[in-house]
């Protein structure tokens, strides 16, 4: 292969990792290892919309890349092929064919995607305290229909925000019908839970990782992208409800559930999100097991020790990060995906939706009562604090474990080199 061919091969591998949810650090490290294996001294620079590979004194090679997706099966397969090239088991020409096949691998079939969305939404409704069987059936049907609609819209448009917006409008309409026929409580779970499965958690986590690593432009782009998706979801939900004269209360009371119920529902939610992210079946056990453990710890923190929701989420996320970071390093699964799947039910989507509802009520001419204003501010602050606590709880332990793991690996490499020199 020529030098240009080798650069294109490295960029193609890096792009497959980048656009399918792998963290930027892991993407850069894997690409530069592959470049060294191919005889290149190259540096990879990642930005939203493009990857740049600088090799030697040549001009940088560019490749368009939007990190807007999450597909763990593609990431794991790509990392496996990189390992085969490094070990000499796979020739570069064959590697190009392999990465072409990986990048075209289909996501989960629509029926499985819809089933996972429906099961995940029902599991979240159980955690939030759904009281009756019929609302759970409506949640199941609404989330499944929203998933099918998302796949249909994906065939019609490449816009990133149309899919969550359309699914949220549908959830709002079904939720409003449930309110009209007195099938939904003040929690509005029929409307809220199908929207919860749309929240782009991995992009928030990858954005926070980039921010801490000093990649300001990429971090800002990731966080803005995730924030705009939340805005699209919130707008669609409020629009769907308002079309039939319903609304989302900003200060609805919560409901506590027993530990066994909370843990089982959390396990179902984790498994559902793992299907969204195309987790290989042989790796599904890790996020499910760790997710149920984390939720049990959160329940104990809230119900037994009286901690707040942010403190409970922080404790659970620390445990998730300490366990799953070594697993992520060993299996090459994107940490943002398995980490988010494990703590998905703790994401404060309901607070964000209620805050949006409060802002709409204030902007729409509602009497700005002290109760409405304080509830809207409280929902926004609670959501922000929970997101911050979850981000710190996942990221800081991950950075510590990564640092220790990298030092251990460097020590092994240096020890092996000294052994060879001594011989």
C-alpha positions as CSV (number, residue, x, y, z in Angstrom):
1,X,0.0,0.0,0.0
2,X,1.2,3.5,-0.7
3,X,1.5,6.1,2.1
4,X,-1.8,7.7,1.0
5,X,-3.5,4.3,1.0
6,X,-2.3,3.7,4.6
7,X,-3.5,7.1,5.7
8,X,-6.9,6.5,4.2
9,X,-7.0,3.1,6.0
10,X,-6.2,4.7,9.3
11,X,-8.8,7.4,8.8
12,X,-11.5,4.9,7.8
13,X,-10.9,2.9,11.0
14,X,-10.9,6.1,13.1
15,X,-14.1,7.4,11.4
16,X,-15.9,4.1,12.1
17,X,-15.0,4.4,15.8
18,X,-15.7,8.1,16.0
19,X,-19.2,8.1,14.5
20,X,-20.4,5.1,16.4
21,X,-19.9,6.3,19.9
22,X,-16.3,5.5,20.9
23,X,-14.7,8.1,23.2
24,X,-12.3,10.5,21.5
25,X,-9.3,9.4,23.6
26,X,-9.8,5.8,22.6
27,X,-10.4,6.7,19.0
28,X,-7.2,8.7,18.8
29,X,-5.2,6.1,20.6
30,X,-6.4,3.2,18.4
31,X,-5.9,5.2,15.2
32,X,-2.3,6.2,16.1
33,X,-1.5,2.6,17.1
34,X,-2.7,1.4,13.8
35,X,-0.7,4.1,12.0
36,X,2.5,3.0,13.8
37,X,1.8,-0.6,12.8
38,X,1.5,0.5,9.2
39,X,4.8,2.4,9.4
40,X,3.3,5.9,9.7
41,X,4.1,8.6,12.2
42,X,0.8,10.2,12.4
43,X,-1.4,12.4,14.7
44,X,-5.2,12.3,14.6
45,X,-7.2,15.4,15.3
46,X,-11.0,15.1,15.9
47,X,-13.5,17.8,15.4
48,X,-17.3,17.7,14.9
49,X,-17.8,17.1,11.2
50,X,-14.3,15.9,10.3
51,X,-11.2,13.9,11.2
52,X,-7.7,15.1,10.3
53,X,-4.7,12.8,10.0
54,X,-1.3,14.5,9.9
55,X,1.5,12.2,8.7
56,X,5.1,13.3,8.3
57,X,5.5,16.6,6.4
58,X,2.5,16.0,4.1
59,X,-0.7,18.0,4.1
60,X,-3.4,16.7,6.5
61,X,-5.8,14.1,5.1
62,X,-9.4,14.9,5.9
63,X,-12.5,12.7,6.2
64,X,-16.0,13.9,7.0
65,X,-17.3,12.4,10.3
66,X,-20.2,13.4,12.5
67,X,-20.1,11.6,15.9
68,X,-23.9,11.4,16.1
69,X,-24.5,7.6,16.4
70,X,-23.9,4.8,18.9
71,X,-23.3,1.3,17.7
72,X,-21.3,-0.9,20.1
73,X,-21.2,-3.9,17.8
74,X,-19.4,-1.8,15.1
75,X,-17.0,-0.4,17.7
76,X,-16.1,-3.8,19.1
77,X,-15.6,-5.3,15.7
78,X,-13.4,-2.4,14.6
79,X,-11.2,-2.6,17.6
80,X,-10.9,-6.4,17.1
81,X,-9.7,-5.8,13.5
82,X,-7.2,-3.2,14.6
83,X,-5.8,-5.8,17.0
84,X,-5.6,-8.4,14.2
85,X,-3.6,-5.9,12.1
86,X,-1.3,-5.0,15.0
87,X,-0.6,-8.7,15.6
88,X,0.0,-9.5,12.0
89,X,-3.0,-11.8,11.6
90,X,-4.6,-9.6,9.1
91,X,-3.0,-7.9,6.1
92,X,-3.8,-4.2,5.4
93,X,-5.6,-4.9,2.1
94,X,-7.9,-7.4,3.9
95,X,-8.3,-4.9,6.8
96,X,-9.8,-2.4,4.3
97,X,-12.4,-4.9,3.2
98,X,-13.1,-5.8,6.8
99,X,-13.7,-2.2,7.9
100,X,-15.9,-1.7,4.8
101,X,-18.1,-4.6,5.9
102,X,-18.2,-3.4,9.5
103,X,-19.2,0.2,8.6
104,X,-22.2,-1.2,6.6
105,X,-23.3,-3.6,9.3
106,X,-27.1,-3.1,9.9
107,X,-28.4,-1.9,13.3
108,X,-30.9,-4.0,15.3
109,X,-34.0,-5.0,13.2
110,X,-37.0,-2.7,13.5
111,X,-39.1,-5.2,15.4
112,X,-36.4,-5.7,18.0
113,X,-35.7,-1.9,18.2
114,X,-39.5,-1.3,18.8
115,X,-39.7,-4.0,21.4
116,X,-36.7,-2.7,23.3
117,X,-38.1,0.9,23.2
118,X,-41.5,-0.4,24.5
119,X,-39.9,-2.6,27.3
120,X,-37.6,0.2,28.3
121,X,-40.4,2.8,28.6
122,X,-42.5,0.4,30.6
123,X,-39.6,-0.3,32.9
124,X,-39.0,3.4,33.5
125,X,-42.7,3.8,34.3
126,X,-42.4,1.1,36.9
127,X,-39.4,2.9,38.5
128,X,-41.4,6.2,38.5
129,X,-44.4,4.6,40.1
130,X,-47.0,3.6,37.5
131,X,-50.1,2.6,39.4
132,X,-52.2,0.6,37.0
133,X,-51.9,-2.0,34.2
134,X,-53.7,-0.1,31.5
135,X,-51.4,2.9,31.5
136,X,-48.5,0.5,31.2
137,X,-50.1,-1.0,28.1
138,X,-50.5,2.5,26.6
139,X,-46.8,3.3,27.4
140,X,-45.8,0.1,25.7
141,X,-47.8,0.8,22.6
142,X,-46.7,4.5,22.4
143,X,-43.0,3.7,22.8
144,X,-43.2,0.9,20.2
145,X,-45.1,3.1,17.7
146,X,-42.6,5.9,18.3
147,X,-39.6,3.6,17.6
148,X,-41.3,2.5,14.3
149,X,-41.9,6.1,13.4
150,X,-38.3,6.9,14.1
151,X,-37.1,4.2,11.7
152,X,-39.5,5.4,9.0
153,X,-38.4,9.1,9.4
154,X,-34.8,8.0,9.2
155,X,-35.5,6.6,5.7
156,X,-37.0,9.9,4.6
157,X,-34.6,12.4,6.1
158,X,-31.1,12.6,7.5
159,X,-31.9,15.3,9.9
160,X,-30.8,14.4,13.4
161,X,-33.7,16.1,15.2
162,X,-36.7,14.9,13.1
163,X,-36.8,11.4,14.6
164,X,-36.9,12.4,18.3
165,X,-39.3,15.2,17.6
166,X,-41.7,13.0,15.7
167,X,-41.7,10.3,18.4
168,X,-42.2,12.9,21.1
169,X,-45.2,14.4,19.3
170,X,-46.7,11.0,19.0
171,X,-46.1,10.3,22.7
172,X,-47.6,13.6,23.6
173,X,-50.8,12.9,21.6
174,X,-51.2,9.5,23.2
175,X,-50.5,10.9,26.6
176,X,-53.1,13.6,26.0
177,X,-55.7,11.0,25.0
178,X,-54.9,9.1,28.2
179,X,-55.5,12.3,30.2
180,X,-58.8,13.0,28.4
181,X,-60.1,9.5,29.1
182,X,-58.8,9.6,32.7
183,X,-56.2,6.9,32.2
184,X,-53.2,9.0,33.3
185,X,-52.3,10.4,36.7
186,X,-50.7,13.8,37.4
187,X,-47.3,12.2,36.7
188,X,-48.3,12.0,33.0
189,X,-46.2,8.8,32.7
190,X,-48.1,7.7,29.5
191,X,-46.6,10.8,27.8
192,X,-43.3,11.1,29.6
193,X,-41.9,7.6,29.7
194,X,-41.9,7.0,25.9
195,X,-39.9,10.3,25.6
196,X,-37.4,9.2,28.3
197,X,-36.1,6.5,26.0
198,X,-35.1,9.3,23.5
199,X,-32.7,11.1,25.8
200,X,-29.2,11.1,24.2
201,X,-27.1,10.2,27.3
202,X,-24.0,8.9,25.6
203,X,-23.5,12.2,23.8
204,X,-23.7,14.1,27.1
205,X,-21.1,11.8,28.6
206,X,-18.7,11.9,25.6
207,X,-19.1,15.7,25.6
208,X,-18.2,15.9,29.3
209,X,-15.2,13.6,28.7
210,X,-14.0,15.9,25.9
211,X,-14.5,18.9,28.0
212,X,-12.4,17.6,30.9
213,X,-9.7,16.6,28.4
214,X,-9.6,20.1,27.0
215,X,-11.2,19.4,23.6
216,X,-13.3,22.5,24.0
217,X,-14.7,22.8,20.4
218,X,-15.6,19.1,20.1
219,X,-17.0,19.1,23.7
220,X,-19.2,22.1,22.9
221,X,-20.4,20.6,19.7
222,X,-21.3,17.3,21.4
223,X,-23.1,19.0,24.3
224,X,-24.9,21.4,22.0
225,X,-26.0,18.4,19.8
226,X,-27.3,16.5,22.8
227,X,-29.0,19.6,24.2
228,X,-30.8,20.3,20.9
229,X,-32.1,16.7,20.9
230,X,-33.5,17.3,24.4
231,X,-35.1,20.6,23.1
232,X,-36.6,18.7,20.2
233,X,-38.0,16.0,22.5
234,X,-39.4,18.5,25.0
235,X,-40.9,20.6,22.2
236,X,-42.6,17.6,20.6
237,X,-43.9,16.4,23.9
238,X,-45.4,19.7,24.9
239,X,-46.8,20.2,21.4
240,X,-48.4,16.8,21.3
241,X,-50.1,17.4,24.7
242,X,-51.3,20.9,23.9
243,X,-52.9,19.8,20.6
244,X,-55.5,18.0,22.6
245,X,-55.6,20.5,25.5
246,X,-53.5,18.6,28.0
247,X,-50.4,19.9,29.8
248,X,-47.5,18.6,31.9
249,X,-47.5,19.6,35.6
250,X,-44.3,21.1,36.7
251,X,-44.6,20.0,40.3
252,X,-46.2,16.5,40.1
253,X,-45.4,14.4,43.2
254,X,-43.3,11.3,42.9
255,X,-44.0,7.7,44.0
256,X,-41.7,5.3,45.8
257,X,-41.5,1.7,44.7
258,X,-40.2,-1.4,46.6
259,X,-36.6,-2.4,46.1
260,X,-37.2,-5.6,44.3
261,X,-39.5,-3.8,41.8
262,X,-37.0,-1.0,41.3
263,X,-34.1,-3.4,40.7
264,X,-35.9,-5.6,38.2
265,X,-37.3,-2.7,36.2
266,X,-33.8,-1.1,36.1
267,X,-32.4,-4.4,34.7
268,X,-35.0,-4.4,32.0
269,X,-34.3,-0.7,31.2
270,X,-30.5,-1.4,30.9
271,X,-31.1,-4.4,28.6
272,X,-33.4,-2.3,26.4
273,X,-30.9,0.5,26.0
274,X,-28.2,-2.0,25.3
275,X,-30.3,-3.2,22.3
276,X,-30.6,0.4,21.2
277,X,-26.8,0.6,21.1
278,X,-26.4,-2.8,19.3
279,X,-24.5,-4.4,22.2
280,X,-23.1,-7.8,21.3
281,X,-25.2,-10.4,23.1
282,X,-22.1,-12.0,24.7
283,X,-21.4,-8.6,26.4
284,X,-24.9,-7.8,27.5
285,X,-24.5,-9.3,31.0
286,X,-22.0,-6.6,32.2
287,X,-24.2,-3.5,31.8
288,X,-27.3,-5.3,33.1
289,X,-25.6,-6.7,36.2
290,X,-23.9,-3.4,37.0
291,X,-27.0,-1.4,36.3
292,X,-29.1,-3.4,38.7
293,X,-26.4,-3.1,41.4
294,X,-26.2,0.6,40.8
295,X,-29.9,1.1,41.1
296,X,-30.1,-1.0,44.3
297,X,-27.4,1.3,45.8
298,X,-29.3,4.4,44.7
299,X,-32.6,3.0,46.2
300,X,-30.8,2.4,49.5
301,X,-29.2,5.8,49.5
302,X,-32.6,7.5,48.9
303,X,-34.9,5.3,51.0
304,X,-32.7,4.2,53.9
305,X,-30.2,7.0,54.3
306,X,-32.4,9.8,53.1
307,X,-30.0,11.2,50.5
308,X,-31.2,13.5,47.7
309,X,-31.6,12.3,44.2
310,X,-28.4,13.9,43.1
311,X,-26.4,12.3,45.8
312,X,-28.0,8.9,45.1
313,X,-27.1,9.2,41.4
314,X,-23.5,10.2,42.3
315,X,-23.0,7.1,44.4
316,X,-24.5,4.8,41.8
317,X,-22.4,6.3,39.0
318,X,-19.1,6.1,40.9
319,X,-19.7,2.3,41.4
320,X,-20.7,1.9,37.7
321,X,-17.5,3.7,36.6
322,X,-15.2,1.7,38.9
323,X,-16.6,-1.6,37.6
324,X,-17.2,-0.8,33.9
325,X,-14.1,1.2,33.1
326,X,-11.8,-2.0,33.2
327,X,-14.5,-3.9,31.4
328,X,-14.6,-1.2,28.7
329,X,-10.9,-1.3,28.3
330,X,-10.7,-5.1,28.0
331,X,-13.7,-5.6,25.7
332,X,-13.3,-2.3,23.7
333,X,-17.0,-1.4,24.3
334,X,-17.6,2.4,24.3
335,X,-17.7,3.4,27.9
336,X,-20.2,6.2,27.3
337,X,-22.7,3.7,25.9
338,X,-22.4,1.0,28.5
339,X,-22.1,3.5,31.3
340,X,-25.2,5.4,30.2
341,X,-27.1,2.2,29.7
342,X,-26.3,1.2,33.2
343,X,-27.6,4.5,34.7
344,X,-30.3,5.4,32.2
345,X,-33.1,5.4,34.6
346,X,-31.4,8.1,36.7
347,X,-31.2,10.6,33.9
348,X,-33.4,13.6,34.8
349,X,-35.4,13.7,31.6
350,X,-38.7,14.1,33.5
351,X,-37.3,17.3,35.2
352,X,-36.2,18.7,31.9
353,X,-39.7,18.1,30.4
354,X,-41.4,19.7,33.4
355,X,-39.1,22.7,33.3
356,X,-39.9,23.1,29.6
357,X,-43.6,22.9,30.4
358,X,-43.3,25.6,33.0
359,X,-41.4,27.9,30.7
360,X,-44.1,27.4,28.0
361,X,-46.8,28.2,30.6
362,X,-45.0,31.3,31.6
363,X,-44.4,32.4,28.1
364,X,-48.0,31.6,27.0
365,X,-49.7,34.1,29.2
366,X,-50.3,32.0,32.3
367,X,-50.4,33.9,35.5
368,X,-46.8,33.9,36.8
369,X,-47.6,32.7,40.3
370,X,-44.9,32.1,42.8
371,X,-45.6,28.4,42.8
372,X,-45.3,28.1,39.0
373,X,-42.0,30.1,38.9
374,X,-40.5,28.3,41.9
375,X,-41.5,24.8,40.5
376,X,-40.0,25.6,37.1
377,X,-36.7,26.8,38.6
378,X,-36.6,23.8,40.9
379,X,-37.1,21.4,38.1
380,X,-34.3,23.0,36.0
381,X,-31.9,23.2,38.9
382,X,-32.6,19.6,39.9
383,X,-32.0,18.4,36.4
384,X,-28.7,20.3,36.1
385,X,-27.4,19.1,39.5
386,X,-28.3,15.5,38.6
387,X,-26.6,15.7,35.2
388,X,-23.5,17.2,36.9
389,X,-23.4,14.6,39.6
390,X,-23.8,11.8,37.1
391,X,-21.1,13.2,34.8
392,X,-18.6,13.6,37.6
393,X,-19.5,10.2,39.1
394,X,-18.9,8.5,35.8
395,X,-15.9,10.5,34.5
396,X,-13.6,11.1,37.4
397,X,-13.3,7.4,38.5
398,X,-12.9,6.5,34.8
399,X,-10.0,8.9,34.4
400,X,-8.3,7.5,37.5
401,X,-8.7,3.9,36.4
402,X,-7.5,4.8,32.9
403,X,-4.5,6.6,34.3
404,X,-3.6,3.6,36.5
405,X,-4.2,1.2,33.6
406,X,-2.0,3.2,31.2
407,X,0.8,3.4,33.8
408,X,0.6,-0.4,34.3
409,X,0.7,-1.0,30.6
410,X,3.7,1.3,30.1
411,X,5.5,-0.5,32.9
412,X,4.9,-3.8,31.2
413,X,6.1,-2.6,27.9
414,X,9.3,-1.1,29.4
415,X,9.9,-4.3,31.3
416,X,9.5,-6.4,28.2
417,X,11.9,-4.1,26.3
418,X,14.5,-4.3,29.1
419,X,14.2,-8.1,29.1
420,X,14.8,-8.2,25.3
421,X,17.8,-5.9,25.6
422,X,19.3,-8.0,28.4
423,X,19.1,-11.1,26.3
